[in-house]
Amino acid sequence: MKSGLEDLTVKFQSHRSRDYTNPYLPVAQSAIEGGGQVMVGLDGKRLETESNVLLASIENMQYAVTLDVLHMVFSAFGPIQKIAMFDKNGGLQALIQYP
């Protein structure tokens, strides 16, 4: 699923978020900010906007999902710039940013 974000802002490196383009960020608790708007067309359906940020929802986990696991899986589709993981609706979600 595509995210509505165009750029993912990661303020701290942690076990839940990492900016692979800036290894000099401080290491601290997870902190991420970002915002996206849902755009609706005249027919009331959601418009898909161009985005380089992917939203991944992980359900029915059989083992622990880490940043390293996400990086390994999703780097098969191109170089990854940033990853941020968070809990939502009882599951794990991740935002993965490509160039």
Secondary structure, 3 states (H helix, E strand, C coil): CECCCCCCEECCECCCEEECCCCCCCECCCCEECCCCCEECCCCCEECCCCCEEEEEECCCCCCCCHHHHHHHHHHHCCCCEEEEEEECCEEEEEEECC
